[in-house]
Amino acid sequence: MQVTTDVQWLDNLLPEGITIPSSTLISGPGGTGKPLVGFAFLSAWLKAGGSVIAMPLQYPNPELTKSAMSRLYNIDLNDYPGRMVYIQFDPQADRSERISGDMLRANMVKPEVWDETIEQAEKMVEHNGPGTLVFGSALNLLLFSQTYQNSMLRKLEDTLKNDKSRTYLFAVSTSALADKIKALEDAADNLMFTRIEKPGKLFFRIERMKDVEFSAQEAQVPIGKEMLDELSQVADSTRKTRIPEIRKI
């Protein structure tokens, strides 16, 4: 089974969509629009009847995700009750806590909390269509912990390589810890890259896919400079706050 995005520029490169289940990694320097590309897959997944567990670690609240997906892919996430759960990243939390009907707060730096939180989120969503898609962006933040760096890297590698109970879509920055990010690139079934040229020109290419045909040609992504800059500023602010916190864990 595959899910296509119904986004023309992306379907031109990936006409058969992504295989279910599989793991996908979108990699590239910081500020190159990786989660914005990922949102195309989230939109398609929900429209296909599946559910999403979303943890965009660089965004402090779900409103940024809702706004970006509405503006880019014309989808109102309020139309999908029971089909989407957000995980709010809190390095100060001990474990995971449900804070609303569709939101958990958790310290995802700790591998055991990762498992606990994903399992709890899975119980909060419906199980139809293509199943559950777990989306995580800025997951490289989890590797800044001095205590949990190696165990978290192993957790992410194992998830990408071996866990076929769900479909996974992760985005990571190569701006730091490049050797560890390379290990995640090697572990994923599907590998994609973004880069940016000034002023605000976003480019995307696919390096490999599991069991589907694809084009390796690079394409310019039709996302405007204003949105790229807007979300990049939010992400930069979050990183400046989060990384010092995570280093202490």
C-alpha positions in Angstrom: 0.0 0.0 0.0 1.1 3.5 -0.8 -0.1 7.0 0.1 0.4 9.8 -2.5 0.5 13.5 -1.5 -1.7 15.1 -4.2 0.8 18.0 -4.1 1.8 18.4 -7.8 5.5 19.3 -7.4 6.0 16.5 -5.0 3.9 13.9 -6.9 6.0 14.8 -10.0 9.0 13.4 -8.1 7.2 10.7 -6.2 4.2 9.5 -8.3 3.7 6.3 -6.4 3.9 8.0 -2.9 5.4 6.4 0.1 5.1 2.7 1.1 3.2 1.8 4.2 4.8 1.0 6.6 8.2 2.6 6.1 10.4 5.2 7.6 11.3 8.5 5.9 14.0 11.0 6.9 14.2 14.5 5.5 17.7 15.9 6.1 19.4 19.2 5.5 20.9 22.3 7.1 18.9 24.2 9.6 16.3 26.6 8.2 15.7 24.8 5.0 12.0 24.1 5.3 12.1 20.4 6.2 9.0 20.4 8.3 7.1 22.4 5.7 7.8 19.6 3.1 6.9 17.0 5.8 3.5 18.7 6.3 2.6 17.6 2.7 2.7 14.0 3.9 0.8 14.7 7.0 -2.0 16.4 5.0 -2.1 13.4 2.6 -2.1 10.9 5.5 -5.1 12.5 7.2 -7.0 12.8 3.9 -6.4 9.1 3.3 -8.1 8.3 6.6 -5.0 7.8 8.8 -4.0 9.3 12.1 -1.0 11.4 13.0 1.2 11.7 16.1 3.0 15.0 15.7 6.1 16.3 17.6 7.6 19.3 15.8 10.1 19.9 18.6 11.1 23.4 17.3 7.6 24.8 17.5 6.3 25.8 21.0 2.7 25.2 20.2 0.4 23.4 17.7 -1.0 26.6 16.3 2.1 27.0 14.1 1.6 23.6 12.6 -2.1 24.2 12.0 -1.4 27.6 10.4 1.3 26.3 8.1 -0.7 23.3 6.9 -3.7 25.5 6.2 -1.7 28.0 4.2 0.4 25.5 2.3 -1.9 22.5 1.8 -5.4 23.9 2.3 -6.2 21.6 5.2 -8.0 22.6 8.4 -6.8 20.3 11.1 -9.9 21.1 13.2 -11.8 18.9 10.7 -10.0 15.8 11.9 -11.0 15.3 15.6 -9.6 12.2 17.1 -7.1 11.8 14.3 -4.2 14.0 15.4 -2.2 14.2 18.7 0.5 16.7 19.4 3.5 16.0 21.7 4.8 19.2 23.3 8.5 18.9 24.0 9.4 19.9 27.6 13.0 19.1 28.7 11.9 20.0 32.3 9.2 17.3 32.5 9.9 14.1 34.3 7.9 11.8 32.0 4.8 12.3 29.9 1.5 14.0 30.8 -1.7 14.5 29.0 -2.5 18.2 29.1 -5.6 18.3 26.8 -7.8 16.2 24.6 -5.2 16.1 21.8 -1.9 17.1 23.5 0.7 15.4 25.6 3.7 17.1 27.3 6.9 15.0 27.6 10.6 15.0 27.9 11.4 13.2 24.7 15.2 13.2 25.4 14.9 10.1 27.5 14.4 6.9 25.4 12.0 5.3 27.9 9.9 8.4 27.9 9.9 8.3 24.1 8.3 4.9 24.1 5.9 5.7 26.8 4.7 8.9 25.1 4.3 7.3 21.7 2.3 4.4 23.1 0.1 6.9 25.1 -0.5 9.0 22.0 -1.4 5.9 20.0 -4.2 5.2 22.4 -5.6 8.7 21.8 -6.2 8.4 18.1 -8.4 6.4 15.8 -7.0 3.5 13.9 -8.3 3.5 10.3 -7.1 3.9 6.8 -3.3 3.6 6.5 -2.8 3.5 10.3 -0.6 5.9 12.3 2.0 8.2 11.0 4.5 9.5 13.6 6.0 12.8 12.5 8.9 14.4 14.3 11.0 17.4 13.3 14.1 18.9 14.7 14.8 15.5 16.3 18.5 16.4 16.3 17.8 18.4 19.4 17.4 15.2 21.4 21.1 14.4 20.7 22.4 17.3 22.7 21.9 15.6 26.0 25.3 14.5 27.5 23.6 11.7 29.4 21.2 10.3 26.8 22.9 11.2 23.5 24.1 7.7 22.6 21.0 5.9 23.9 18.7 8.3 22.1 20.7 7.9 18.9 20.3 4.2 19.1 16.5 4.6 19.8 16.1 6.8 16.7 18.2 4.4 14.5 16.3 1.4 15.6 12.9 3.1 15.1 13.9 4.1 11.5 15.4 0.8 10.6 13.3 -1.8 12.4 9.9 -0.5 13.7 7.2 -1.4 11.1 4.3 -1.1 13.6 3.8 2.5 12.4 5.0 4.7 9.5 7.6 7.3 10.6 8.5 10.6 9.0 11.4 12.4 10.7 13.2 15.7 9.9 16.7 16.5 11.2 19.2 19.3 10.8 22.7 18.6 9.6 24.0 21.9 11.0 25.4 20.1 14.0 26.3 16.5 15.0 26.6 15.6 11.3 28.2 12.2 12.0 25.3 11.2 14.1 22.8 12.5 11.6 24.6 10.4 9.0 23.8 7.3 11.0 20.1 8.2 10.9 20.3 8.8 7.2 21.7 5.4 6.7 18.9 3.8 8.8 15.9 5.2 7.1 14.0 3.4 4.3 13.4 6.6 2.4 15.9 9.5 2.3 15.2 13.1 1.2 17.2 16.3 1.3 16.4 20.0 1.4 18.7 23.0 0.8 18.1 26.7 0.4 19.5 29.4 -1.8 19.2 33.1 -1.0 16.8 34.8 -1.2 14.4 32.2 0.0 14.6 29.6 -2.7 13.9 26.1 -1.3 15.1 23.0 -3.1 14.2 19.4 -2.5 15.5 16.0 -3.8 14.9 12.4 -3.1 17.9 10.0 -2.7 16.2 6.7 -2.1 12.8 5.2 -1.6 11.5 1.8 -0.5 9.6 -0.2 -3.2 8.4 2.7 -5.3 9.7 4.6 -8.4 10.9 8.1 -7.9 12.8 10.9 -9.7 16.1 11.9 -8.2 15.9 15.3 -10.0 16.1 18.3 -7.7 13.0 20.5 -7.6 12.3 24.0 -6.3 9.6 24.0 -3.7 6.9 26.6 -4.2 7.0 27.9 -0.6 7.5 31.7 -0.3 10.4 33.4 1.5 8.0 35.0 4.0 6.8 31.7 5.4 10.3 30.2 5.4 11.6 33.2 7.3 8.7 33.3 9.7 9.0 29.7 10.8 12.8 29.8 10.7 12.8 32.6 13.2 10.5 30.7 15.6 12.7 27.6 15.2 15.9 29.5 15.9 14.4 31.1 19.0 13.4 27.7 20.3 16.8 26.1 19.6 18.5 28.9 21.5 16.4 28.2 24.5 16.2 24.4 24.3 19.8 23.4 23.5 21.2 24.8 26.8 18.4 23.0 28.7 19.0 19.7 26.9 22.8 19.9 27.5 22.1 19.8 31.2 20.0 16.6 31.1 
